[in-house]
Amino acid sequence: MTDLRPSDFTLGEKARLAGLVARMAKRGLADDGSGRVLQDLKRRVERIEDTARRRKQQQ
């Protein structure tokens, strides 16, 4: 797999990632310990990373 650096993300992707990380932190504070609470947000982050990775490989 290709390592991603902050410069590999667009400005919009960085903003979306920042928002998702903030939501993860908020949910993490309210988590009951099951760990299932963050799975949907993690999948969204992975999709953004996959998009950046595909774009980097095309260059």
PyMOL Python script that loads the backbone (N, CA, C, O; Angstrom):
from pymol import cmd

cmd.read_pdbstr("""\
ATOM      1  N   MET A   1       0.827  -1.190   0.000  1.00  0.00           N
ATOM      2  CA  MET A   1       0.000   0.000   0.000  1.00  0.00           C
ATOM      3  C   MET A   1       0.863   1.241   0.000  1.00  0.00           C
ATOM      4  O   MET A   1       1.998   1.246   0.477  1.00  0.00           O
ATOM      5  N   THR A   2       0.298   2.271  -0.540  1.00  0.00           N
ATOM      6  CA  THR A   2       0.985   3.541  -0.635  1.00  0.00           C
ATOM      7  C   THR A   2       0.771   4.336   0.648  1.00  0.00           C
ATOM      8  O   THR A   2      -0.349   4.462   1.143  1.00  0.00           O
ATOM      9  N   ASP A   3       1.874   4.868   1.172  1.00  0.00           N
ATOM     10  CA  ASP A   3       1.746   5.724   2.348  1.00  0.00           C
ATOM     11  C   ASP A   3       1.171   7.064   1.940  1.00  0.00           C
ATOM     12  O   ASP A   3       1.540   7.622   0.906  1.00  0.00           O
ATOM     13  N   LEU A   4       0.282   7.569   2.741  1.00  0.00           N
ATOM     14  CA  LEU A   4      -0.353   8.856   2.451  1.00  0.00           C
ATOM     15  C   LEU A   4       0.235   9.927   3.358  1.00  0.00           C
ATOM     16  O   LEU A   4       0.479   9.702   4.543  1.00  0.00           O
ATOM     17  N   ARG A   5       0.453  11.085   2.773  1.00  0.00           N
ATOM     18  CA  ARG A   5       0.914  12.238   3.524  1.00  0.00           C
ATOM     19  C   ARG A   5      -0.176  13.299   3.449  1.00  0.00           C
ATOM     20  O   ARG A   5      -1.052  13.229   2.587  1.00  0.00           O
ATOM     21  N   PRO A   6      -0.131  14.271   4.335  1.00  0.00           N
ATOM     22  CA  PRO A   6      -1.166  15.319   4.286  1.00  0.00           C
ATOM     23  C   PRO A   6      -1.274  16.010   2.924  1.00  0.00           C
ATOM     24  O   PRO A   6      -2.355  16.458   2.541  1.00  0.00           O
ATOM     25  N   SER A   7      -0.176  16.096   2.203  1.00  0.00           N
ATOM     26  CA  SER A   7      -0.209  16.766   0.901  1.00  0.00           C
ATOM     27  C   SER A   7      -0.944  15.939  -0.157  1.00  0.00           C
ATOM     28  O   SER A   7      -1.250  16.453  -1.232  1.00  0.00           O
ATOM     29  N   ASP A   8      -1.227  14.678   0.129  1.00  0.00           N
ATOM     30  CA  ASP A   8      -1.944  13.818  -0.817  1.00  0.00           C
ATOM     31  C   ASP A   8      -3.454  14.050  -0.793  1.00  0.00           C
ATOM     32  O   ASP A   8      -4.168  13.578  -1.677  1.00  0.00           O
ATOM     33  N   PHE A   9      -3.935  14.763   0.200  1.00  0.00           N
ATOM     34  CA  PHE A   9      -5.368  15.018   0.339  1.00  0.00           C
ATOM     35  C   PHE A   9      -5.708  16.404  -0.189  1.00  0.00           C
ATOM     36  O   PHE A   9      -4.910  17.336  -0.088  1.00  0.00           O
ATOM     37  N   THR A  10      -6.898  16.523  -0.748  1.00  0.00           N
ATOM     38  CA  THR A  10      -7.372  17.842  -1.180  1.00  0.00           C
ATOM     39  C   THR A  10      -7.818  18.619   0.055  1.00  0.00           C
ATOM     40  O   THR A  10      -7.962  18.054   1.139  1.00  0.00           O
ATOM     41  N   LEU A  11      -8.031  19.900  -0.123  1.00  0.00           N
ATOM     42  CA  LEU A  11      -8.480  20.739   0.986  1.00  0.00           C
ATOM     43  C   LEU A  11      -9.830  20.249   1.525  1.00  0.00           C
ATOM     44  O   LEU A  11     -10.051  20.214   2.736  1.00  0.00           O
ATOM     45  N   GLY A  12     -10.717  19.877   0.613  1.00  0.00           N
ATOM     46  CA  GLY A  12     -12.030  19.381   1.031  1.00  0.00           C
ATOM     47  C   GLY A  12     -11.925  18.074   1.808  1.00  0.00           C
ATOM     48  O   GLY A  12     -12.637  17.870   2.791  1.00  0.00           O
ATOM     49  N   GLU A  13     -11.030  17.188   1.361  1.00  0.00           N
ATOM     50  CA  GLU A  13     -10.843  15.916   2.073  1.00  0.00           C
ATOM     51  C   GLU A  13     -10.276  16.148   3.465  1.00  0.00           C
ATOM     52  O   GLU A  13     -10.675  15.487   4.424  1.00  0.00           O
ATOM     53  N   LYS A  14      -9.347  17.086   3.571  1.00  0.00           N
ATOM     54  CA  LYS A  14      -8.776  17.412   4.884  1.00  0.00           C
ATOM     55  C   LYS A  14      -9.853  17.936   5.827  1.00  0.00           C
ATOM     56  O   LYS A  14      -9.883  17.581   7.005  1.00  0.00           O
ATOM     57  N   ALA A  15     -10.737  18.781   5.302  1.00  0.00           N
ATOM     58  CA  ALA A  15     -11.811  19.339   6.121  1.00  0.00           C
ATOM     59  C   ALA A  15     -12.775  18.234   6.564  1.00  0.00           C
ATOM     60  O   ALA A  15     -13.196  18.198   7.721  1.00  0.00           O
ATOM     61  N   ARG A  16     -13.122  17.332   5.635  1.00  0.00           N
ATOM     62  CA  ARG A  16     -14.024  16.227   5.991  1.00  0.00           C
ATOM     63  C   ARG A  16     -13.369  15.311   7.008  1.00  0.00           C
ATOM     64  O   ARG A  16     -14.032  14.854   7.940  1.00  0.00           O
ATOM     65  N   LEU A  17     -12.072  15.032   6.848  1.00  0.00           N
ATOM     66  CA  LEU A  17     -11.366  14.187   7.811  1.00  0.00           C
ATOM     67  C   LEU A  17     -11.334  14.838   9.191  1.00  0.00           C
ATOM     68  O   LEU A  17     -11.523  14.165  10.204  1.00  0.00           O
ATOM     69  N   ALA A  18     -11.095  16.143   9.227  1.00  0.00           N
ATOM     70  CA  ALA A  18     -11.069  16.851  10.508  1.00  0.00           C
ATOM     71  C   ALA A  18     -12.430  16.753  11.207  1.00  0.00           C
ATOM     72  O   ALA A  18     -12.499  16.538  12.418  1.00  0.00           O
ATOM     73  N   GLY A  19     -13.498  16.911  10.440  1.00  0.00           N
ATOM     74  CA  GLY A  19     -14.834  16.789  11.014  1.00  0.00           C
ATOM     75  C   GLY A  19     -15.116  15.387  11.524  1.00  0.00           C
ATOM     76  O   GLY A  19     -15.710  15.212  12.587  1.00  0.00           O
ATOM     77  N   LEU A  20     -14.685  14.384  10.757  1.00  0.00           N
ATOM     78  CA  LEU A  20     -14.907  13.003  11.182  1.00  0.00           C
ATOM     79  C   LEU A  20     -14.100  12.662  12.423  1.00  0.00           C
ATOM     80  O   LEU A  20     -14.586  11.947  13.300  1.00  0.00           O
ATOM     81  N   VAL A  21     -12.873  13.163  12.509  1.00  0.00           N
ATOM     82  CA  VAL A  21     -12.049  12.916  13.698  1.00  0.00           C
ATOM     83  C   VAL A  21     -12.697  13.562  14.924  1.00  0.00           C
ATOM     84  O   VAL A  21     -12.707  12.980  16.008  1.00  0.00           O
ATOM     85  N   ALA A  22     -13.232  14.759  14.744  1.00  0.00           N
ATOM     86  CA  ALA A  22     -13.913  15.426  15.864  1.00  0.00           C
ATOM     87  C   ALA A  22     -15.137  14.621  16.302  1.00  0.00           C
ATOM     88  O   ALA A  22     -15.392  14.479  17.498  1.00  0.00           O
ATOM     89  N   ARG A  23     -15.892  14.096  15.340  1.00  0.00           N
ATOM     90  CA  ARG A  23     -17.061  13.279  15.689  1.00  0.00           C
ATOM     91  C   ARG A  23     -16.643  11.992  16.377  1.00  0.00           C
ATOM     92  O   ARG A  23     -17.316  11.529  17.298  1.00  0.00           O
ATOM     93  N   MET A  24     -15.520  11.405  15.929  1.00  0.00           N
ATOM     94  CA  MET A  24     -15.012  10.189  16.580  1.00  0.00           C
ATOM     95  C   MET A  24     -14.638  10.468  18.029  1.00  0.00           C
ATOM     96  O   MET A  24     -14.924   9.669  18.921  1.00  0.00           O
ATOM     97  N   ALA A  25     -13.995  11.609  18.253  1.00  0.00           N
ATOM     98  CA  ALA A  25     -13.609  11.966  19.619  1.00  0.00           C
ATOM     99  C   ALA A  25     -14.840  12.140  20.502  1.00  0.00           C
ATOM    100  O   ALA A  25     -14.868  11.677  21.642  1.00  0.00           O
ATOM    101  N   LYS A  26     -15.837  12.800  19.975  1.00  0.00           N
ATOM    102  CA  LYS A  26     -17.066  13.030  20.732  1.00  0.00           C
ATOM    103  C   LYS A  26     -17.758  11.704  21.059  1.00  0.00           C
ATOM    104  O   LYS A  26     -18.205  11.486  22.185  1.00  0.00           O
ATOM    105  N   ARG A  27     -17.839  10.820  20.056  1.00  0.00           N
ATOM    106  CA  ARG A  27     -18.461   9.515  20.289  1.00  0.00           C
ATOM    107  C   ARG A  27     -17.614   8.664  21.232  1.00  0.00           C
ATOM    108  O   ARG A  27     -18.141   7.907  22.046  1.00  0.00           O
ATOM    109  N   GLY A  28     -16.308   8.799  21.110  1.00  0.00           N
ATOM    110  CA  GLY A  28     -15.419   8.025  21.978  1.00  0.00           C
ATOM    111  C   GLY A  28     -15.613   8.373  23.443  1.00  0.00           C
ATOM    112  O   GLY A  28     -15.508   7.506  24.311  1.00  0.00           O
ATOM    113  N   LEU A  29     -15.893   9.621  23.715  1.00  0.00           N
ATOM    114  CA  LEU A  29     -16.141  10.029  25.091  1.00  0.00           C
ATOM    115  C   LEU A  29     -17.440   9.429  25.632  1.00  0.00           C
ATOM    116  O   LEU A  29     -17.547   9.145  26.825  1.00  0.00           O
ATOM    117  N   ALA A  30     -18.412   9.239  24.762  1.00  0.00           N
ATOM    118  CA  ALA A  30     -19.708   8.716  25.175  1.00  0.00           C
ATOM    119  C   ALA A  30     -19.796   7.197  25.009  1.00  0.00           C
ATOM    120  O   ALA A  30     -20.840   6.609  25.292  1.00  0.00           O
ATOM    121  N   ASP A  31     -18.720   6.555  24.555  1.00  0.00           N
ATOM    122  CA  ASP A  31     -18.729   5.125  24.248  1.00  0.00           C
ATOM    123  C   ASP A  31     -18.916   4.293  25.513  1.00  0.00           C
ATOM    124  O   ASP A  31     -18.428   4.641  26.588  1.00  0.00           O
ATOM    125  N   ASP A  32     -19.634   3.187  25.354  1.00  0.00           N
ATOM    126  CA  ASP A  32     -19.850   2.274  26.469  1.00  0.00           C
ATOM    127  C   ASP A  32     -18.788   1.177  26.526  1.00  0.00           C
ATOM    128  O   ASP A  32     -18.870   0.274  27.358  1.00  0.00           O
ATOM    129  N   GLY A  33     -17.792   1.254  25.643  1.00  0.00           N
ATOM    130  CA  GLY A  33     -16.712   0.281  25.643  1.00  0.00           C
ATOM    131  C   GLY A  33     -16.846  -0.796  24.588  1.00  0.00           C
ATOM    132  O   GLY A  33     -15.954  -1.634  24.453  1.00  0.00           O
ATOM    133  N   SER A  34     -17.929  -0.799  23.840  1.00  0.00           N
ATOM    134  CA  SER A  34     -18.140  -1.852  22.858  1.00  0.00           C
ATOM    135  C   SER A  34     -17.270  -1.663  21.613  1.00  0.00           C
ATOM    136  O   SER A  34     -16.939  -2.650  20.955  1.00  0.00           O
ATOM    137  N   GLY A  35     -16.894  -0.445  21.272  1.00  0.00           N
ATOM    138  CA  GLY A  35     -16.075  -0.179  20.108  1.00  0.00           C
ATOM    139  C   GLY A  35     -16.853  -0.129  18.808  1.00  0.00           C
ATOM    140  O   GLY A  35     -16.315   0.293  17.784  1.00  0.00           O
ATOM    141  N   ARG A  36     -18.102  -0.550  18.827  1.00  0.00           N
ATOM    142  CA  ARG A  36     -18.916  -0.558  17.610  1.00  0.00           C
ATOM    143  C   ARG A  36     -19.404   0.829  17.241  1.00  0.00           C
ATOM    144  O   ARG A  36     -19.878   1.048  16.126  1.00  0.00           O
ATOM    145  N   VAL A  37     -19.295   1.743  18.145  1.00  0.00           N
ATOM    146  CA  VAL A  37     -19.840   3.080  17.956  1.00  0.00           C
ATOM    147  C   VAL A  37     -19.115   3.827  16.836  1.00  0.00           C
ATOM    148  O   VAL A  37     -19.717   4.670  16.170  1.00  0.00           O
ATOM    149  N   LEU A  38     -17.844   3.532  16.622  1.00  0.00           N
ATOM    150  CA  LEU A  38     -17.035   4.297  15.679  1.00  0.00           C
ATOM    151  C   LEU A  38     -16.914   3.658  14.300  1.00  0.00           C
ATOM    152  O   LEU A  38     -16.327   4.263  13.404  1.00  0.00           O
ATOM    153  N   GLN A  39     -17.445   2.469  14.104  1.00  0.00           N
ATOM    154  CA  GLN A  39     -17.223   1.742  12.859  1.00  0.00           C
ATOM    155  C   GLN A  39     -17.706   2.487  11.631  1.00  0.00           C
ATOM    156  O   GLN A  39     -17.019   2.482  10.610  1.00  0.00           O
ATOM    157  N   ASP A  40     -18.857   3.123  11.694  1.00  0.00           N
ATOM    158  CA  ASP A  40     -19.361   3.827  10.513  1.00  0.00           C
ATOM    159  C   ASP A  40     -18.478   5.013  10.151  1.00  0.00           C
ATOM    160  O   ASP A  40     -18.260   5.289   8.972  1.00  0.00           O
ATOM    161  N   LEU A  41     -17.971   5.711  11.153  1.00  0.00           N
ATOM    162  CA  LEU A  41     -17.087   6.844  10.877  1.00  0.00           C
ATOM    163  C   LEU A  41     -15.740   6.369  10.347  1.00  0.00           C
ATOM    164  O   LEU A  41     -15.157   7.015   9.476  1.00  0.00           O
ATOM    165  N   LYS A  42     -15.242   5.252  10.858  1.00  0.00           N
ATOM    166  CA  LYS A  42     -13.980   4.699  10.367  1.00  0.00           C
ATOM    167  C   LYS A  42     -14.094   4.304   8.899  1.00  0.00           C
ATOM    168  O   LYS A  42     -13.156   4.511   8.128  1.00  0.00           O
ATOM    169  N   ARG A  43     -15.227   3.740   8.508  1.00  0.00           N
ATOM    170  CA  ARG A  43     -15.432   3.374   7.103  1.00  0.00           C
ATOM    171  C   ARG A  43     -15.428   4.613   6.213  1.00  0.00           C
ATOM    172  O   ARG A  43     -14.902   4.577   5.101  1.00  0.00           O
ATOM    173  N   ARG A  44     -16.006   5.697   6.692  1.00  0.00           N
ATOM    174  CA  ARG A  44     -16.021   6.935   5.908  1.00  0.00           C
ATOM    175  C   ARG A  44     -14.600   7.484   5.741  1.00  0.00           C
ATOM    176  O   ARG A  44     -14.239   7.971   4.670  1.00  0.00           O
ATOM    177  N   VAL A  45     -13.803   7.401   6.804  1.00  0.00           N
ATOM    178  CA  VAL A  45     -12.409   7.847   6.722  1.00  0.00           C
ATOM    179  C   VAL A  45     -11.646   6.969   5.730  1.00  0.00           C
ATOM    180  O   VAL A  45     -10.863   7.473   4.924  1.00  0.00           O
ATOM    181  N   GLU A  46     -11.875   5.666   5.790  1.00  0.00           N
ATOM    182  CA  GLU A  46     -11.189   4.748   4.870  1.00  0.00           C
ATOM    183  C   GLU A  46     -11.547   5.041   3.424  1.00  0.00           C
ATOM    184  O   GLU A  46     -10.690   4.938   2.546  1.00  0.00           O
ATOM    185  N   ARG A  47     -12.797   5.404   3.157  1.00  0.00           N
ATOM    186  CA  ARG A  47     -13.193   5.741   1.784  1.00  0.00           C
ATOM    187  C   ARG A  47     -12.466   6.989   1.286  1.00  0.00           C
ATOM    188  O   ARG A  47     -12.050   7.049   0.129  1.00  0.00           O
ATOM    189  N   ILE A  48     -12.317   7.975   2.154  1.00  0.00           N
ATOM    190  CA  ILE A  48     -11.593   9.189   1.779  1.00  0.00           C
ATOM    191  C   ILE A  48     -10.125   8.851   1.514  1.00  0.00           C
ATOM    192  O   ILE A  48      -9.536   9.338   0.549  1.00  0.00           O
ATOM    193  N   GLU A  49      -9.541   8.023   2.368  1.00  0.00           N
ATOM    194  CA  GLU A  49      -8.147   7.608   2.172  1.00  0.00           C
ATOM    195  C   GLU A  49      -7.984   6.818   0.877  1.00  0.00           C
ATOM    196  O   GLU A  49      -7.001   7.000   0.159  1.00  0.00           O
ATOM    197  N   ASP A  50      -8.933   5.951   0.577  1.00  0.00           N
ATOM    198  CA  ASP A  50      -8.868   5.175  -0.666  1.00  0.00           C
ATOM    199  C   ASP A  50      -8.906   6.083  -1.891  1.00  0.00           C
ATOM    200  O   ASP A  50      -8.188   5.852  -2.865  1.00  0.00           O
ATOM    201  N   THR A  51      -9.737   7.108  -1.840  1.00  0.00           N
ATOM    202  CA  THR A  51      -9.821   8.059  -2.944  1.00  0.00           C
ATOM    203  C   THR A  51      -8.486   8.778  -3.138  1.00  0.00           C
ATOM    204  O   THR A  51      -8.015   8.928  -4.265  1.00  0.00           O
ATOM    205  N   ALA A  52      -7.886   9.218  -2.042  1.00  0.00           N
ATOM    206  CA  ALA A  52      -6.590   9.903  -2.120  1.00  0.00           C
ATOM    207  C   ALA A  52      -5.504   8.949  -2.623  1.00  0.00           C
ATOM    208  O   ALA A  52      -4.635   9.346  -3.398  1.00  0.00           O
ATOM    209  N   ARG A  53      -5.558   7.713  -2.184  1.00  0.00           N
ATOM    210  CA  ARG A  53      -4.572   6.710  -2.602  1.00  0.00           C
ATOM    211  C   ARG A  53      -4.682   6.434  -4.110  1.00  0.00           C
ATOM    212  O   ARG A  53      -3.668   6.347  -4.803  1.00  0.00           O
ATOM    213  N   ARG A  54      -5.913   6.297  -4.611  1.00  0.00           N
ATOM    214  CA  ARG A  54      -6.110   6.078  -6.050  1.00  0.00           C
ATOM    215  C   ARG A  54      -5.601   7.267  -6.858  1.00  0.00           C
ATOM    216  O   ARG A  54      -4.976   7.090  -7.903  1.00  0.00           O
ATOM    217  N   ARG A  55      -5.869   8.474  -6.375  1.00  0.00           N
ATOM    218  CA  ARG A  55      -5.427   9.668  -7.074  1.00  0.00           C
ATOM    219  C   ARG A  55      -3.898   9.732  -7.091  1.00  0.00           C
ATOM    220  O   ARG A  55      -3.309  10.112  -8.103  1.00  0.00           O
ATOM    221  N   LYS A  56      -3.261   9.370  -5.998  1.00  0.00           N
ATOM    222  CA  LYS A  56      -1.800   9.396  -5.910  1.00  0.00           C
ATOM    223  C   LYS A  56      -1.190   8.371  -6.857  1.00  0.00           C
ATOM    224  O   LYS A  56      -0.165   8.646  -7.481  1.00  0.00           O
ATOM    225  N   GLN A  57      -1.792   7.211  -6.975  1.00  0.00           N
ATOM    226  CA  GLN A  57      -1.254   6.165  -7.843  1.00  0.00           C
ATOM    227  C   GLN A  57      -1.396   6.535  -9.323  1.00  0.00           C
ATOM    228  O   GLN A  57      -0.605   6.071 -10.144  1.00  0.00           O
ATOM    229  N   GLN A  58      -2.374   7.351  -9.676  1.00  0.00           N
ATOM    230  CA  GLN A  58      -2.586   7.749 -11.064  1.00  0.00           C
ATOM    231  C   GLN A  58      -1.545   8.772 -11.522  1.00  0.00           C
ATOM    232  O   GLN A  58      -1.325   8.941 -12.722  1.00  0.00           O
ATOM    233  N   GLN A  59      -0.917   9.441 -10.586  1.00  0.00           N
ATOM    234  CA  GLN A  59       0.041  10.502 -10.942  1.00  0.00           C
ATOM    235  C   GLN A  59       1.350   9.921 -11.375  1.00  0.00           C
ATOM    236  O   GLN A  59       2.273  10.662 -11.712  1.00  0.00           O
TER     237      GLN A  59
END
""", "prot")
cmd.dss("prot")
cmd.show_as("cartoon", "prot")
cmd.util.cbc("prot")
cmd.orient("prot")
